[in-house]
Amino acid sequence: MTTRIAVTGAAGRMGKMLIEAISKAEGTQLTAAIERPDSTLIGADAGELAGIGKNGVAVVGNLTEVLDDFEVLIDFTAPQATLANARLCSEHDKQMVVGTTGLTAEQRAELQAHGSSTALCIAANYSTGVNVCLKLLDMAAKVMGDDMDIEVYEAHHRHKVDAPSGTALAMGEVVAKALGRDLDKVAVYGREGQTGARERETIGFATVRGGDVVGDHTVMFMAEGERVEITHKASNRMSFARGAVRAAKWLSQQSPGIYDMQDVLGLK
């Protein structure tokens, strides 16, 4: 059985990677590609845009034009566009893989509400390696977190618009949940000046932006005499794209509900 997949933001960096990943994944087919209505690339061949050669899928300017052409939509765009696409998918029984970051709490709640009518996979990071790290972080926090100072470091390219990254926040959330803490109350986003001694229950975040860094994440568990670091470094976006395509194929067989990459990988 072949899963028919649509990609929105098809001309962007991630969109092109997704198109390439779909072309290489067994049991999947790109059947729709969407860009902004004002894009000069409307009508272009999606395969040529991705550098893999013509695939016969023309880029369109609106999701409504291709609602009959796919089963699962992959969306790594922007919050408002993602919410609009989620509404359409829920109304037309289409599954959706969401990789968009920078959503507010209200936007996340609105997105998750669509899980009552369709299947959505929502994850801050679709890399298999990152999701293994999340599992390790849960274990590490449960074993030694209350005796450790915990800090999260992340670095990304100069063009990333949100901070901390969605992956860094997901890592912090996993640690906080394992320790029975509310991340909204214990997170510290950067330090400056006379901050006083560190409070043990806080979880600190440090953000770096520059160059072409695809994504580096490290969570440090620090105590007197020892330090444990769990690190993931991405060297290109294809790891994210492969994971998202894997999620799309898995999601096509699921009932309505909210899932994440931990579900896809069987890590829960």
Secondary structure, 3 states (H helix, E strand, C coil): CCEEEEEECCCCHHHHHHHHHHHHCCCEEEEEEECCCCCCCCCCEHHHHCCCCCCCCEEECCHHHHCCCCCEEEECCCHHHHHHHHHHHHHCCCEEEECCCCCCHHHHHHHHHHHHCCEEEECCCCCHHHHHHHHHHHHHHHHHHHHCEEEEEEEECCCCCCCCCHHHHHHHHHHHHHCCCCHHHHEEECCCCCCCCCCCCCEEEEEEECCCCCEEEEEEEEECCEEEEEEEEECCCHHHHHHHHHHHHHHCCCCCEEECHHHHCCCC
